[in-house]
Amino acid sequence: MKRYTTRAALPLALLSLIAGCDSPTSGPGPEPDSYAYAAPPKEAVPGGLDAATWRTHLVEDLLPFWTMESAKGMPVGNFPTYRGMDGSVQGKTTRKPRMIGRQVFTYCIGFLLTGDETLLDLARAGTRWLLDHARDPRGGYFADLDETGAQYQDADKTSQDLAYAVMGIAAYYYVTRDPEAEAAVLAARDLLFDKDRYWDANNGRIKDGMNGALTTETYMGEPGSWELVAQLDPVTAFLLLVQPVLSDPARRDQALGDLRALAMRIHDSFWKDGIFWGSTGAVGHYGTMHTDFGHILKSYWALLLIDKRLDDHPLRKFEAESAPVTLKMAYDDALGRWAKAPTSATTVSYGSDWWAYAEADQLAATLSLHDPKWISVVSATSSHFRTDFVDRTRAARELVPSISRGGKWSFNWSDLDTAKCNEWKNGFHGAEHALVMNLFGHWIENTPATLYFALPADKVEAQAAVSQPYTLLGRVTGVEDVRALGGDATRRVVRVSFTELR
């Protein structure tokens, strides 16, 4: 096992001294950075927030559903879109590329946290299936495939579908730095920002969608109204993840500019009175599509992560003043869970969906990195997440989709019901939640967070050094070349340690 020592692994005090020696003169220091690393409180780690709990949750509660033979498809990589609560293949035989992408993402997260190469093999197979079958020669990805991988009909191509189809490919690139995967990610980025296709240059926004031939704009809602998810989902599905590790510095700068542009469009066009509204046509109207705490808090989280990467931090004041207020509104203090949606400026509806609950936890955990008062909240809500959503009545486990205010399942789903795996639910949100909570657990424990990558053998040190802990920021303090990747002597399994998460 080979260990690398890099400048990033030097003590912080020594790095500061070196930085000071680079400057010929000294003077007033810059204004303190409110996004700078902050050490965790010295108190004992609250129960359930330790990093090991969340790795175990991923391995025991989530992955069994996705490693069953029925999940792998025939051939492997042709992942079924519809499966029963017991994991069996059920329902329609058509495939949604956006759901194959989410499943690839799930396997990539599994490999990141465990180093289990069988999960990377599944991610590779799904990536291969998307690249070979789901890409449309006219551009982008088909909305639907039949069970053999052939195009099924010619539905509209929403920007949201495109973002999630490429999500898995982007996660595979993040883990492996595979050049073909990177090229596919960049092609999707270029399509979204092509003024003759998805990019509305006059208004600085991504169009809701295009028809199958990419010749005519289509709308997810009312014509003329812009959808929040058209801007938000490309950010959270792939742009945030790949931006720091793109191989070309010019492309990294370009992607950072994309993130800035989308963050400002989301802020300027969709936020008002503490709410990110689901569409520009629904601003001020409660109970409308995508105006729920899931999308609202996901938007705060995305903009916060982007703002940390921008040198001028244009949204820092906005995030500091607004995100905690809305998160507090979403928190059901009486029962320690997250609510579903705002129903007025002062009232909410209760109960929650698995993905929205996960997004709320992720924002609260990220705010905790600089504001420890949220730690007790995350301790309560994340504990309920594991007890309420995990299906412990079946060997397949995974997460049920929705619960009541008190944590009861919203429905008594039969084994053959596809509520766990369908055209909108797959492994993405649960796996992402487990990863973010694991990283947060390492921060609160003050221990290094370790993630596994499969990097080119001749670029291990360089590519590990530019890695980040998922979409958070951190400092690489250890790189261990563990072993050759099974079946591919050109790659090494590499364990990278991160500290100073922020």
C-alpha positions in Angstrom: 0.0 0.0 0.0 1.5 3.3 -1.1 0.9 6.5 0.8 1.4 10.0 -0.7 2.4 13.1 1.2 1.3 16.4 -0.4 1.5 20.0 0.5 -2.2 19.7 1.5 -1.3 17.3 4.3 1.1 19.8 6.0 -0.1 21.2 9.3 -2.3 24.2 8.9 0.0 26.5 10.9 2.9 25.6 8.6 0.8 26.2 5.5 -0.1 29.6 6.9 3.5 30.4 7.5 4.4 29.4 3.9 1.6 31.5 2.6 2.8 34.5 4.6 6.3 34.0 3.2 5.0 34.3 -0.3 4.0 37.9 0.3 6.7 40.5 0.2 4.9 42.8 2.6 2.5 42.4 5.4 -0.6 44.5 6.2 -4.2 44.2 7.3 -5.5 40.7 6.7 -8.6 40.0 4.7 -12.0 40.1 6.3 -12.7 36.7 8.0 -14.3 34.2 5.8 -17.6 33.0 7.3 -17.3 29.9 5.1 -13.8 29.0 6.4 -13.5 25.7 8.3 -14.9 25.7 11.8 -14.0 23.0 14.3 -16.8 21.0 15.7 -18.0 21.5 19.3 -16.1 19.5 21.9 -19.1 17.9 23.4 -19.8 14.2 22.9 -21.2 13.2 19.5 -25.0 12.9 19.7 -26.3 9.4 19.3 -26.9 8.4 15.6 -24.7 11.2 14.2 -21.5 9.2 14.2 -20.1 8.4 10.8 -20.2 4.6 11.2 -24.0 4.7 11.7 -24.5 6.1 8.2 -22.1 3.8 6.5 -24.0 0.9 8.1 -27.3 2.4 7.1 -26.1 2.5 3.5 -24.7 -1.0 3.5 -27.5 -2.7 5.5 -30.6 -0.6 4.9 -30.2 0.6 1.3 -27.8 -1.4 -0.8 -29.5 -4.9 -0.4 -32.4 -3.6 -2.6 -30.0 -2.6 -5.3 -27.7 -5.6 -5.3 -30.5 -8.2 -5.7 -30.3 -10.0 -9.1 -33.6 -8.4 -10.0 -32.1 -4.9 -9.8 -29.2 -5.6 -12.2 -31.2 -6.1 -15.4 -30.8 -8.4 -18.3 -28.1 -7.9 -19.5 -26.5 -6.3 -16.4 -26.8 -2.5 -16.7 -30.3 -2.6 -18.2 -31.7 -1.7 -14.9 -35.5 -2.1 -14.5 -37.4 1.1 -13.8 -40.2 -0.6 -11.9 -39.8 -3.1 -9.0 -41.9 -4.2 -6.1 -41.5 -3.5 -2.5 -39.9 -6.9 -2.2 -37.5 -6.1 -4.9 -39.1 -8.2 -7.7 -39.5 -6.8 -11.2 -43.0 -5.5 -11.6 -45.1 -3.1 -13.7 -44.2 -1.7 -17.1 -41.2 -3.1 -18.9 -40.1 0.3 -20.4 -37.0 2.0 -19.0 -36.4 5.6 -18.0 -32.8 6.7 -18.7 -33.1 9.2 -15.9 -33.8 6.3 -13.4 -30.9 4.3 -14.8 -28.8 7.3 -14.1 -30.0 7.5 -10.5 -29.2 3.8 -10.0 -25.7 4.2 -11.4 -25.3 7.1 -9.0 -26.3 4.8 -6.1 -23.7 2.3 -6.9 -21.0 5.0 -7.2 -21.9 6.3 -3.7 -21.7 2.7 -2.4 -18.2 2.3 -3.8 -17.2 5.7 -2.5 -18.0 4.7 1.1 -17.0 1.0 1.0 -14.5 0.4 -1.8 -16.6 -2.6 -2.8 -15.6 -3.2 -6.5 -18.8 -5.2 -7.2 -20.7 -1.9 -6.8 -18.3 -0.2 -9.2 -18.9 -3.0 -11.7 -22.6 -2.3 -11.6 -22.0 1.4 -12.0 -19.8 0.7 -15.0 -22.5 -1.6 -16.6 -25.2 1.0 -16.1 -23.0 3.8 -17.5 -22.2 1.6 -20.5 -25.9 0.9 -21.1 -26.7 4.6 -21.1 -23.9 5.5 -23.4 -24.7 2.7 -25.9 -28.5 2.8 -25.8 -29.9 6.0 -24.3 -28.0 8.6 -26.2 -30.0 10.1 -29.1 -28.0 10.8 -32.3 -29.9 14.0 -32.6 -28.6 15.1 -29.2 -29.3 14.4 -25.5 -30.9 11.2 -24.3 -34.2 9.5 -25.2 -36.9 10.0 -22.6 -37.9 6.3 -22.8 -36.4 3.0 -23.8 -38.1 -0.4 -24.3 -36.9 -3.5 -22.4 -34.2 -4.2 -25.1 -32.7 -0.7 -24.9 -34.2 0.6 -28.1 -35.9 4.0 -28.3 -39.5 3.9 -27.2 -41.7 6.5 -28.8 -40.3 10.1 -29.0 -41.4 12.0 -26.0 -40.3 15.5 -25.1 -36.9 15.8 -23.5 -37.0 17.9 -20.4 -33.9 19.5 -19.0 -34.6 17.7 -15.8 -34.6 14.3 -17.5 -31.3 15.2 -19.3 -29.7 16.2 -16.0 -30.7 12.9 -14.3 -29.7 10.7 -17.2 -26.2 12.1 -17.0 -26.2 12.1 -13.2 -24.9 8.5 -13.0 -22.4 9.1 -15.7 -21.1 12.2 -13.8 -20.9 10.2 -10.6 -18.9 7.5 -12.4 -16.6 10.1 -13.8 -16.1 11.6 -10.3 -15.1 8.2 -9.0 -12.9 7.1 -11.9 -12.0 10.1 -14.0 -12.9 8.0 -17.0 -12.4 10.2 -20.2 -15.4 8.8 -22.1 -17.7 9.6 -19.1 -16.2 13.1 -18.9 -16.9 13.7 -22.6 -20.5 12.6 -22.1 -20.9 14.9 -19.1 -19.5 17.9 -21.0 -21.7 17.1 -24.0 -24.7 17.3 -21.8 -23.5 20.6 -20.3 -22.9 22.0 -23.8 -26.4 21.0 -24.9 -28.0 22.7 -21.9 -26.0 25.9 -22.6 -26.5 25.9 -26.4 -28.5 28.9 -27.4 -30.0 27.0 -30.3 -31.2 24.2 -28.1 -31.9 24.5 -24.3 -30.3 27.8 -23.4 -32.5 30.9 -23.5 -29.8 33.5 -23.9 -32.2 36.5 -23.7 -33.4 35.5 -20.2 -30.3 33.6 -19.0 -32.1 30.4 -18.1 -32.3 26.8 -19.2 -35.6 26.0 -21.0 -38.0 23.5 -19.4 -37.5 21.2 -22.3 -37.4 20.5 -26.0 -39.3 18.1 -28.3 -37.6 14.8 -29.2 -35.9 16.3 -32.3 -34.7 19.3 -30.2 -36.3 21.8 -32.6 -39.1 23.2 -30.5 -39.3 24.4 -26.9 -41.7 22.6 -24.6 -42.9 23.5 -21.1 -43.2 21.4 -18.0 -46.0 23.6 -16.8 -47.9 26.5 -18.4 -46.4 27.9 -21.6 -44.4 31.0 -20.8 -43.8 30.0 -17.2 -40.3 28.8 -16.2 -39.8 25.8 -13.9 -37.5 25.9 -11.0 -36.3 22.3 -11.6 -35.0 23.2 -15.0 -32.4 25.4 -13.4 -31.9 23.5 -10.1 -31.6 19.9 -11.2 -28.6 20.3 -13.6 -26.8 21.9 -10.6 -27.5 19.2 -8.1 -27.5 16.2 -10.5 -24.0 16.8 -12.0 -22.6 20.3 -12.3 -21.7 20.7 -8.6 -20.1 17.2 -8.5 -17.9 17.3 -11.5 -16.9 21.0 -11.6 -13.7 20.8 -9.4 -12.4 17.6 -11.1 -12.9 18.3 -14.8 -9.6 17.6 -16.5 -9.4 20.9 -18.4 -8.9 24.0 -16.2 -10.8 26.1 -18.8 -13.8 23.7 -18.5 -13.6 23.9 -14.7 -13.8 27.7 -14.9 -16.7 27.4 -17.4 -18.6 25.1 -15.1 -18.1 27.4 -12.2 -19.5 30.2 -14.3 -22.5 28.0 -15.2 -23.1 27.4 -11.5 -22.9 31.2 -10.8 -25.4 32.0 -13.6 -27.9 29.3 -12.5 -27.6 30.3 -8.9 -28.4 33.9 -9.6 -31.3 33.0 -12.0 -32.8 30.7 -9.2 -32.4 33.5 -6.7 -33.6 36.3 -8.9 -36.6 34.6 -10.6 -37.9 32.0 -8.1 -37.2 33.3 -4.6 -39.7 35.6 -2.8 -40.7 36.0 0.9 -38.5 33.1 2.1 -39.8 30.7 -0.5 -38.3 29.3 -3.7 -41.5 28.9 -5.8 -41.9 26.0 -8.2 -42.3 28.2 -11.3 -42.3 31.8 -12.2 -46.0 31.5 -12.9 -46.7 30.3 -9.3 -44.8 32.9 -7.3 -46.9 33.8 -4.3 -49.3 30.8 -4.8 -49.0 28.1 -2.1 -49.9 24.5 -2.9 -48.5 24.7 -6.4 -46.2 22.2 -8.2 -42.7 22.0 -6.6 -43.5 24.6 -4.0 -42.7 22.2 -1.2 -40.0 22.1 1.5 -38.1 19.5 -0.6 -37.5 21.9 -3.5 -37.3 25.0 -1.3 -34.6 23.6 1.0 -32.8 21.9 -1.9 -32.5 25.3 -3.5 -31.0 26.8 -0.4 -28.6 23.9 -0.2 -27.5 24.2 -3.8 -27.0 27.9 -3.7 -25.0 27.6 -0.5 -22.7 25.1 -2.0 -22.2 27.2 -5.1 -21.6 30.4 -3.1 -18.8 28.7 -1.1 -17.0 28.2 -4.4 -17.3 31.7 -5.7 -14.5 34.1 -4.7 -16.9 37.1 -4.1 -19.6 35.0 -2.3 -22.5 37.0 -3.8 -25.2 35.0 -1.9 -23.5 34.8 1.5 -25.7 37.5 3.2 -28.8 36.1 1.6 -28.0 32.5 2.7 -27.1 33.6 6.3 -30.3 35.6 6.7 -32.8 33.4 4.8 -31.9 29.7 4.9 -32.1 29.3 8.7 -35.5 31.1 8.8 -37.1 28.8 6.2 -35.5 25.7 7.7 -36.9 26.6 11.1 -40.3 27.0 9.5 -40.0 23.4 8.0 -39.0 21.9 11.4 -41.7 20.3 13.4 -40.3 21.0 16.8 -43.0 19.1 18.6 -42.2 15.8 17.0 -38.6 16.3 15.7 -39.4 15.7 12.0 -39.6 17.8 8.9 -42.9 19.1 7.5 -44.1 18.7 4.0 -44.8 22.1 2.5 -45.7 25.7 3.5 -49.4 26.5 3.2 -49.1 30.2 4.0 -46.5 32.6 5.3 -47.0 31.1 8.8 -48.5 27.6 8.4 -47.3 24.3 7.0 -48.7 20.8 6.1 -47.2 17.9 7.9 -45.9 14.5 6.9 -43.0 14.1 4.6 -41.7 12.3 1.5 -38.4 10.5 1.7 -36.5 12.7 -0.7 -37.7 16.0 0.8 -36.8 14.8 4.3 -33.3 13.9 3.1 -32.8 17.3 1.5 -33.8 19.0 4.8 -31.4 16.9 6.7 -28.6 17.7 4.3 -29.2 21.5 4.5 -29.4 21.3 8.3 -26.2 19.3 8.5 -24.4 21.7 6.2 -25.6 24.7 8.2 -24.3 22.9 11.3 -20.7 23.1 10.0 -20.8 26.8 10.9 -23.8 27.1 13.2 -23.8 24.3 15.9 -27.3 25.0 17.1 -28.6 22.9 14.2 -26.8 19.8 15.5 -29.5 18.8 17.9 -32.1 19.2 15.2 -30.2 17.0 12.8 -29.7 14.4 15.6 -33.5 14.2 16.1 -34.6 14.3 12.4 -32.0 11.9 11.1 -32.8 9.4 13.8 -36.4 9.5 12.8 -35.4 9.1 9.1 -33.8 5.7 9.9 -36.6 4.5 12.1 -39.5 5.8 10.0 -38.6 5.3 6.4 -36.5 2.1 6.4 -38.6 -0.9 5.5 -37.6 -3.5 8.1 -40.5 -5.8 7.3 -38.8 -7.1 4.2 -35.3 -8.5 3.5 -34.9 -6.1 0.6 -35.4 -3.1 3.0 -34.8 0.3 1.3 -37.0 3.3 2.0 -40.8 3.7 1.8 -41.8 6.9 0.0 -43.9 8.8 2.6 -44.8 9.1 6.2 -47.3 10.9 8.4 -46.5 13.6 10.8 -46.0 11.0 13.6 -43.8 8.8 11.4 -46.3 6.2 10.4 -46.2 4.9 6.8 -48.7 6.7 4.6 -50.0 3.4 3.1 -49.8 -0.3 3.7 -47.9 -1.2 0.5 -48.1 -4.8 -0.8 -45.0 -6.7 -1.9 -45.9 -6.0 -5.5 -46.5 -2.3 -5.2 -43.8 -0.3 -7.0 -43.6 2.5 -4.5 -39.9 1.9 -3.8 -38.8 1.8 -7.4 -40.6 3.6 -10.2 -40.4 6.4 -12.7 -39.6 8.9 -9.9 -38.1 6.9 -7.0 -34.8 5.1 -7.2 -31.7 4.9 -4.9 -30.4 8.4 -5.5 -31.8 10.4 -2.5 -31.3 7.7 0.0 -27.7 7.1 -1.0 -26.9 10.8 -1.2 -28.4 11.4 2.3 -26.3 8.5 3.7 -23.1 10.0 2.2 -23.7 13.5 3.4 -24.6 12.3 6.8 -21.5 10.2 6.9 -19.3 13.2 6.0 -21.1 15.3 8.6 -20.5 12.5 11.1 -16.8 12.6 10.5 -16.8 16.4 10.9 -18.6 16.2 14.2 -16.3 13.4 15.4 -13.3 15.4 14.2 -12.0 12.4 12.3 -10.9 12.2 8.7 -13.6 11.3 6.1 -12.3 8.6 3.8 -13.7 8.0 0.3 -12.6 5.4 -2.3 -11.8 6.2 -5.9 -10.6 4.2 -8.9 -8.0 6.4 -10.5 -5.6 6.0 -13.4 -2.4 4.4 -12.1 -0.2 7.1 -13.6 -2.3 10.0 -12.2 -3.2 8.8 -8.7 -1.5 11.6 -6.7 -2.5 14.4 -9.0 -6.1 13.4 -9.3 -6.6 12.6 -5.7 -5.2 16.0 -4.7 -7.9 17.9 -6.6 -10.7 15.7 -5.2 -13.4 17.1 -3.0 -15.6 15.3 -0.4 -18.7 15.0 -2.7 -20.2 18.5 -3.2 -18.8 19.8 0.1 -15.4 21.4 0.4 -12.5 19.9 2.3 -8.8 19.4 2.6 -7.0 16.3 1.3 -4.8 15.0 4.1 -4.1 11.5 3.1 -3.9 9.4 -0.1 -3.5 5.7 0.1 -2.9 3.6 -3.1 -4.7 0.5 -1.8 -4.6 -2.0 -4.7 -5.0 -2.6 -8.4 -8.6 -2.4 -9.6 -9.8 -5.9 -10.4 -9.8 -6.5 -14.1 -8.2 -3.2 -15.0 -4.4 -3.0 -14.3 -4.5 0.7 -15.5 -6.4 1.8 -12.5 -5.8 1.8 -8.7 -8.3 1.7 -5.9 -7.3 4.8 -3.9 -8.5 5.8 -0.4 -8.5 9.6 0.0 -8.9 11.2 3.5 -10.5 14.6 3.9 -10.5 16.9 6.9 -11.7 20.5 7.5 -15.1 19.9 5.9 -17.1 23.0 5.1 
